[in-house]
Every structure is written in C-alpha cells, then in structure tokens.
Amino acid sequence: MKHYLYSSIKKGLLITAGILTLAACKNDKQQKPTGDMAVKTDNDNAQLTLPNGFGALRIADTVGNVRHIAVSDNGTLYAKLADAKNNMGVVVLKDSNGDGRMDKQTGFGNYGGTGIALYKNELYTSSNSAVFKYQLDADGMPVNQEEPDTIISGLLDRRQHNSKSITFDTSGNVYVNIGAYSNNCQEEDRTKGSPGMRPCPVLDSAGGIWQFKADKLKQTYSDGQRFATGLRNVVGLEWNEKIGELFVMMHGRDQLHSLYPDLYTEEQSSELPAETMYALKEGDNAGWPYQYYDPAKDKYILAPEYGGDGEKSGDETPVDPVMAFPAHIAPVGLLFYTGDMFPAKYKNGAFITFHGSWNRNEEQKGFMVAFVPFENGKPSGDFEVFADGFKGSESVTSANDAEHRPVGLAQGPDGSLYVSDDKGGSIYRILYDKNSTAQSSAQASNF
C-alpha cells in the first residue's frame, strides 16, 4: 500500500509544511471569486483560507454544538446538535430570500447526538442510543416530529466514544458506528502499566460498525449484524455509491507516552498512531486494540498493552488502511463529492473534516477540511488542506481553545459544500466561481 502523506509528516516537515501553507493562504486570503455569483460570499471568506476561485460565507451562527448535517434538494439544512438547545436537538434552517444565508430557524427532537442523513426523502437522526426516522412534508418539515419512528433502540451508550454516526447503502441498509468504550482495552482503562485484555471483551458489543435495515421499525441492538470490527471509534463514515463500499475514518489510540514512558517519547506519542481511512467489506478487522498503524514504518505495530515495544510487528493481519493521516487530529466528517460546481479534480474525491484533539504535546493541529483525490475508487494522491482558519489563533495549545471546530459535511443541490462547527455553532457554505480563471490547485499543499 502506498502511504501518500508520510513524506509530509516526518520530523520537522509537518510543522514546516503547516507554516508554509498558512503563509500562502494569508497572502491570498482576500482573493475571492471574480465572476458573478448568485450568492455573495463574505468579504473575508468567513475567515477561512481556501484555494483560488473558491469563496465562503457563514450562513448561520450560534446554532449550537452542531455535529453532522444534511441538505435537501430544495436547500433546507438539517443540523444535529450534540446537546439539545431550547428543547431542540435537530435544527431546521431555511433561506427564504435566496441570499444564501439561513434566516428561518426552527427545530424538534429534544435529544442530543451526532448522526443525521436524508434517505429516500425521509430524515434519519441518531441519539447516542437510538436511530429515528421522520417523514417530511412538502415544506421539508417532519409530520411526525412528536413521535418519530424508532428504527433502532438500545444501542450501547457509554461516556467514552458514544457518538452514533450513520450512513446508508443503496440496498436498504443503515450502518451505525458503535465506538469502543475504552482507549485500548486495558484491564483498568487509561492506567499506566495496566495490561490489555485478550480477547478484548469490548469487541463483543462495540469497537466496530453495525448494520441494520433502514426501513424496519423497532429493531434492537441484537437485531443488528456486526459488519466490521477492530475500529476504536469512527465518527466520519460514508457509503461510496460509485464503487459500492463503506469508507470510514478511525481515531487512533491515545497516550502512548503517558502510559508507556519507557517506550515512547512525548514527540513519538504526538505523532503515533496514524488516523486512518478504511474501505470496508463485511467481516473486515482493522486491528484495534491489539495493534496500531505506524505510517513511518508502513505497517501495523503490536500495541504495548499486548507485549509491543514500538518495533514489533502486529501479530494479526488486519485490513490495510487506504490512507493514513497525522496522529491526533480527529477525523469526524467524510463526504464523497459528486457535484458539478467544483473543478473536475474534486469529482468523486473525499472531503474530510478534522476536529483537533487534546492528545498532542505540541502545537494543536487539525481544525480543517481536507481533500483527497480519488481514481478508480482509491486515493490517487496526497491529501490537501482545502479549508483552513477555523482554529483562529495559531498559538492554540488546547483543542478546546479553538474558535471553531469543523465536524459535519453536506453537499448542496447546486454542488456547494456545507461545513458545520460544534464549537462556535457556525455553519459555512463554500462555493466555486466557474468564471474564475484561477487554478483551484494554486494554494493546495500538504498539511
């Protein structure tokens, strides 16, 4: 497997690349689309840095801690809040005058959660323990908002990694992430020197993707089928309709240095393990908790909880990731772009949001939307920073101090890209001016 980004994450190069990218973006931050656009983007592109020819506007603000989002064919935006605000866990936003900004807001569903998706003209949402379905009227509002159809109930809800992200295939199945309620399946979680359990009991009910029927009511946890295992936590997942496969973004384990200071330096702990993208088939195993993926060594390494020393290869053969990313930047959203607004290079490629993570001992990284080009159903080159500037100050040392943290992604009916933020409660819309003569790749560079 070719690991496209390792050349950009070797010691020293990662920081340098980030500085160069930021400098380039700052120089061109005011370069806005030059042609006529029906929707006028913000003068400062909503404080985002984007490739030439792109513009952005903040279409809503202080909505709440917005997680995943969905946009209907008529432009109605549905936002799932991690915590209900004013007794509304699902916010519905509309643009009544066509200026691109959401000026009507209502909502329903007094529960928190992450997952939301439109499937067969119905709206599906998730709490941390259930999946619901709403029938929509001609105006895009749920007719059964007080009593939604319960598709799945009783999903495992633990404090750690409890988000239930959802996506749908073309055969009537819904896929649900059940995150591991553990860092790395130690007898005493996140405790120095505590051994790992083998077999790991967490994998019996969590640490994987479960498959259910999208149109069957009142399913319980036991009605689901474990589709893939060995996945510590997946918040960004998407069914790729073009090739008919499930793609997921896994969060790698934490605390290698603090739990095993004799084996890992602080610097190594900040750069290991990789965040990974997988293309999954039924029955696949991604290796957690027994091993982790080291991009520098281009292989799985046996986890220290199971006798590893940072060098020993893993003792199983998990499915290889299709791409690896820098450690501890927390991928939380994934979208395959099928629109016609953006230049051809973006067609069928993947956009990924990175939320930033607490588990870094150096300057915080992430807080961006990245793009990965695809050909024939596989990544075909390095990932690029597509939208940056969410973090605010470059001196942020804690993820919680970032001004904005991108999470959800949605494609509008015109091909524009929507991005949500669960820190500042903003929702952004990114457009491309087809009349611009600038090359969209002019500012693109590796993280």
C-alpha positions in Angstrom: 0.0 0.0 0.0 1.2 3.5 -0.8 1.0 5.9 2.1 0.7 9.2 0.4 1.4 11.6 3.3 4.3 10.1 5.2 6.8 12.4 3.3 5.0 15.3 4.9 4.9 14.1 8.5 8.5 13.2 9.1 10.0 15.2 12.0 10.3 18.8 11.1 8.5 18.7 7.8 5.0 18.6 9.3 5.4 21.8 11.2 7.2 23.5 8.3 4.5 22.5 5.8 1.8 23.9 8.1 3.7 27.2 8.4 4.2 27.5 4.6 0.6 26.6 3.9 -0.7 29.2 6.4 1.6 31.9 4.9 0.5 31.2 1.4 -3.1 31.3 2.4 -2.8 34.6 4.3 -1.3 36.2 1.3 -4.2 35.2 -0.8 -7.0 35.3 1.8 -8.8 38.2 0.1 -8.7 36.6 -3.4 -12.4 36.0 -3.9 -14.3 34.5 -6.9 -14.2 37.1 -9.7 -17.3 36.1 -11.7 -20.9 36.8 -10.9 -22.3 34.5 -8.3 -26.0 34.4 -7.2 -24.8 34.0 -3.6 -22.4 36.6 -2.4 -19.6 35.2 -0.3 -18.2 37.1 2.8 -15.5 39.7 2.2 -13.1 37.7 4.3 -14.5 34.3 3.2 -15.9 33.9 6.7 -12.2 34.0 7.9 -11.5 30.7 6.0 -8.5 30.2 3.7 -9.4 28.5 0.5 -7.9 27.6 -2.9 -8.1 30.3 -5.6 -11.5 30.6 -7.2 -13.4 29.5 -4.0 -15.4 31.7 -1.7 -17.2 31.1 1.6 -19.9 32.6 3.7 -21.1 32.0 7.2 -24.8 31.1 6.6 -25.7 30.6 10.3 -24.1 31.3 13.6 -24.6 30.4 17.3 -26.8 27.5 16.2 -25.5 25.2 19.0 -22.9 22.4 19.1 -23.7 21.3 15.5 -22.4 17.8 14.6 -23.4 16.2 11.3 -25.7 18.0 8.8 -27.8 17.2 5.8 -29.2 19.4 3.0 -32.3 18.6 1.0 -32.9 19.1 -2.8 -34.7 22.4 -2.0 -31.8 23.7 0.1 -33.3 23.1 3.6 -30.5 22.3 6.0 -30.9 19.9 8.9 -28.4 20.1 11.7 -27.9 17.6 14.5 -26.9 19.1 17.9 -24.7 17.2 20.3 -26.9 18.6 23.1 -30.4 19.8 22.6 -30.8 23.6 22.7 -34.1 25.1 23.7 -35.5 21.6 23.7 -34.4 21.1 20.1 -31.8 18.5 19.1 -32.5 18.8 15.4 -32.4 22.3 13.9 -34.0 23.1 10.6 -32.6 26.1 8.7 -34.1 27.8 5.6 -33.1 30.6 3.3 -36.3 32.5 2.5 -34.9 35.3 0.3 -32.3 33.5 -1.8 -29.3 35.4 -0.5 -27.6 32.2 0.7 -28.0 32.9 4.4 -30.3 31.0 6.7 -32.9 33.4 8.0 -35.5 31.0 9.2 -34.8 28.5 12.0 -36.9 26.0 13.8 -36.4 22.6 15.3 -37.6 19.5 17.1 -36.4 16.4 18.9 -35.4 17.0 22.5 -32.3 14.8 22.5 -28.6 15.1 21.7 -26.5 13.1 19.3 -24.4 13.2 16.1 -25.9 11.3 13.2 -28.3 12.8 10.6 -29.0 11.8 7.0 -31.6 12.1 4.3 -32.5 8.7 2.7 -35.4 8.1 0.3 -36.9 11.5 1.1 -37.0 10.8 4.8 -34.9 12.2 7.6 -33.0 9.9 9.9 -31.3 11.1 13.1 -29.5 9.4 15.9 -29.2 10.0 19.6 -26.3 8.2 21.5 -28.5 5.1 21.9 -31.1 5.1 19.1 -31.9 5.9 15.4 -35.1 7.7 14.4 -37.0 8.3 11.2 -39.1 11.3 10.3 -41.5 11.6 7.3 -41.2 15.0 5.7 -44.0 17.2 4.2 -43.7 19.2 1.1 -42.1 22.0 3.0 -39.4 19.7 4.4 -40.8 19.6 7.9 -41.4 16.3 9.8 -45.0 15.3 10.0 -44.3 13.0 13.0 -41.8 15.2 14.9 -43.5 14.5 18.3 -43.5 10.7 17.7 -40.8 9.7 15.2 -40.5 6.2 14.0 -37.9 4.3 16.1 -35.7 2.3 13.7 -33.1 1.1 16.3 -33.1 1.4 20.1 -30.9 0.1 22.9 -27.6 1.0 21.2 -24.6 0.9 23.7 -24.3 4.3 25.3 -21.1 4.8 27.3 -19.5 8.1 28.2 -16.4 7.4 26.0 -16.8 7.4 22.2 -20.6 7.3 22.4 -21.5 9.2 19.1 -23.6 7.1 16.8 -22.8 8.2 13.2 -25.0 6.8 10.4 -24.8 6.3 6.7 -26.9 4.3 4.1 -26.0 2.0 1.2 -28.2 1.5 -1.9 -29.6 -1.8 -0.7 -31.7 -0.6 2.2 -29.2 -0.9 5.0 -28.1 1.6 7.6 -24.6 1.5 9.1 -24.0 2.7 12.7 -20.7 3.3 14.5 -20.5 1.8 17.9 -17.3 3.3 19.4 -15.2 1.4 21.9 -15.8 2.5 25.5 -12.0 2.2 26.1 -8.8 3.7 24.9 -7.0 0.4 24.3 -8.9 -2.3 26.2 -6.8 -2.3 29.3 -8.0 -4.0 32.5 -8.0 -0.6 34.0 -8.7 1.9 31.3 -6.0 4.6 30.7 -4.0 3.4 33.6 -0.2 3.2 33.5 1.1 -0.3 33.2 -2.4 -2.0 33.2 -2.3 -4.9 30.7 -4.6 -5.3 27.8 -7.4 -7.9 27.8 -7.2 -10.6 25.2 -9.7 -11.4 23.9 -10.9 -7.9 24.3 -14.5 -8.0 25.7 -15.3 -4.6 24.3 -15.3 -6.0 20.8 -18.4 -8.1 21.7 -20.6 -5.1 21.7 -18.6 -2.1 20.5 -15.4 -1.1 18.5 -17.0 -1.6 15.1 -19.7 -0.9 12.6 -23.1 -2.5 12.9 -25.6 -3.0 10.0 -29.3 -2.7 10.4 -32.3 -2.4 8.0 -33.2 1.1 7.2 -37.0 0.5 6.8 -37.6 -1.9 9.6 -39.1 -0.4 12.7 -38.3 -1.2 16.4 -35.0 -3.0 15.8 -32.9 -3.6 18.9 -29.2 -3.9 19.2 -29.4 -7.7 18.9 -31.1 -7.4 15.5 -28.1 -5.8 14.0 -25.2 -7.5 12.3 -21.6 -6.6 13.1 -20.3 -5.5 9.7 -16.7 -4.7 10.7 -14.7 -4.8 13.9 -11.4 -3.6 15.3 -12.4 0.0 14.9 -11.7 2.1 18.0 -14.0 4.9 17.1 -15.5 6.1 13.8 -17.3 9.4 13.6 -16.9 10.1 9.9 -18.3 7.4 7.7 -19.8 7.4 4.2 -21.1 4.8 1.7 -19.4 5.4 -1.6 -22.2 4.8 -4.1 -19.8 4.9 -7.1 -17.9 1.8 -6.1 -20.3 0.3 -3.6 -18.1 0.3 -0.5 -18.3 1.7 3.0 -15.5 4.1 3.9 -14.7 5.1 7.5 -12.2 7.4 9.3 -10.9 5.8 12.5 -9.5 7.7 15.5 -6.2 6.1 16.7 -5.5 5.3 20.3 -4.1 7.9 22.8 -1.4 8.2 25.5 1.5 6.1 24.3 4.0 8.2 26.3 2.0 8.8 29.4 1.1 5.1 29.7 4.5 3.8 28.5 7.1 6.4 29.1 10.0 3.9 28.8 8.9 3.0 25.2 7.7 6.3 23.7 8.9 9.9 23.9 6.4 12.7 24.1 7.2 13.5 20.5 6.6 10.0 19.4 3.3 10.0 21.3 2.2 13.1 19.4 2.9 11.5 16.0 1.6 8.0 16.7 -0.5 6.3 15.7 -1.9 7.5 12.4 -5.5 8.4 11.9 -6.7 6.0 9.2 -9.2 5.7 6.3 -10.5 2.3 5.6 -12.6 0.9 2.7 -14.5 -1.9 4.5 -16.1 -5.1 3.3 -18.3 -7.3 5.5 -16.1 -9.1 8.1 -13.1 -6.8 7.9 -11.0 -6.3 11.0 -9.0 -3.0 11.4 -6.8 -4.4 14.3 -7.8 -2.4 17.4 -6.8 -2.9 20.2 -4.0 -5.4 19.6 -2.1 -3.3 17.2 -1.9 0.2 15.7 -0.8 1.6 12.4 2.6 3.3 12.2 2.9 5.4 9.0 6.6 5.8 9.3 7.2 2.0 9.4 4.4 1.4 6.9 2.9 -1.4 8.9 0.9 -2.4 12.0 2.8 -2.4 15.3 2.0 -4.6 18.3 0.4 -2.4 21.0 2.4 -2.1 24.2 -0.6 -3.4 26.2 -0.1 -6.7 24.4 3.7 -7.0 24.6 4.7 -4.5 22.0 7.8 -2.3 22.3 7.2 0.2 19.5 9.1 -2.0 17.0 7.5 -5.5 17.0 5.0 -6.1 14.2 1.4 -6.8 15.0 0.6 -10.5 15.4 -2.6 -10.4 13.3 -3.3 -9.4 9.7 -5.9 -6.6 9.7 -7.2 -4.9 6.6 -4.8 -2.2 5.4 -5.9 1.4 5.5 -6.3 3.0 2.1 -4.8 6.2 3.5 -3.1 7.4 6.7 -3.1 10.8 8.2 -1.2 12.6 11.0 -1.9 11.5 14.5 -4.4 13.0 16.9 -6.2 15.4 14.5 -9.6 13.6 14.9 -11.4 13.0 11.6 -15.1 13.4 12.2 -16.8 14.0 8.9 -16.5 12.3 5.5 -18.2 13.2 2.2 -17.6 12.0 -1.4 -18.1 14.9 -3.7 -20.5 14.2 -6.7 -21.4 17.8 -7.6 -20.6 19.8 -10.7 -19.9 23.2 -9.2 -16.3 22.4 -8.2 -13.5 21.8 -10.8 -13.1 18.3 -12.2 -10.3 17.3 -9.8 -12.8 17.2 -7.0 -15.3 14.9 -8.7 -15.7 11.7 -6.7 -12.9 12.7 -4.3 -13.3 12.8 -0.5 -13.7 15.8 1.8 -12.8 15.1 5.4 -13.2 17.4 8.5 -10.6 17.2 11.2 -11.8 18.3 14.6 -8.5 18.6 16.5 -7.6 16.5 19.6 -6.4 17.0 23.2 -3.8 14.3 22.9 -0.9 16.3 21.4 2.1 17.6 23.3 2.9 20.2 20.7 1.0 22.9 18.9 -2.5 21.8 18.1 -3.2 20.6 14.6 -6.3 19.7 12.6 -9.2 22.1 12.6 -9.5 22.0 8.9 -11.3 20.4 5.9 -9.0 18.3 3.8 -9.5 16.9 0.3 -8.3 13.5 -1.0 -8.4 12.9 -4.8 -9.8 9.5 -5.9 -9.4 7.5 -9.1 -11.0 4.1 -9.6 -12.3 4.0 -6.1 -8.9 4.7 -4.4 -6.9 7.7 -3.2 -4.8 8.9 -6.1 -2.5 11.4 -4.4 -1.6 13.4 -1.3 -4.3 15.0 0.7 -4.6 18.8 0.6 -5.7 21.4 3.1 -8.9 22.6 1.4 -10.4 24.9 4.1 -8.4 26.3 7.0 -8.7 29.1 9.5 -11.2 27.5 11.8 -8.9 27.4 14.7 -8.4 31.2 15.0 -5.1 31.9 16.8 -2.1 29.9 15.6 -0.9 29.7 19.2 -3.8 27.5 20.4 -2.4 24.9 22.8 -5.6 23.2 23.8 -8.2 21.9 21.3 -11.0 23.5 23.4 -9.4 26.9 22.9 -10.0 26.8 19.1 -12.6 29.3 18.0 -14.3 26.8 15.6 -14.0 23.1 15.2 -15.3 21.6 11.9 -17.5 18.5 12.1 -20.2 17.9 9.6 -20.2 18.0 5.8 -23.0 18.1 3.3 -23.3 18.8 -0.5 -26.0 21.2 -1.6 -28.2 20.6 -4.7 -26.1 23.2 -6.6 -22.8 21.4 -5.7 -21.7 23.8 -3.0 -20.2 22.4 0.2 -21.6 23.0 3.7 -19.4 22.6 6.8 -20.7 22.7 10.5 -18.8 23.7 13.6 -19.6 22.4 17.1 -17.6 24.9 19.0 -18.8 28.3 17.7 -22.1 26.9 16.4 -21.4 28.2 12.9 -22.4 26.7 9.5 -20.4 27.6 6.4 -21.1 27.3 2.8 -18.2 27.1 0.2 -18.8 27.9 -3.4 -16.7 27.9 -6.6 -16.9 30.5 -9.3 -16.8 28.7 -12.6 -15.9 32.0 -14.3 -12.7 32.3 -12.3 -9.5 31.8 -14.4 -7.5 30.9 -11.3 -6.5 27.2 -10.9 -8.2 25.7 -7.9 -5.0 23.9 -7.0 -2.9 27.1 -6.8 -3.0 27.2 -3.0 -3.3 23.5 -2.3 -0.5 21.9 -0.3 0.1 19.1 2.2 -0.6 19.6 5.8 
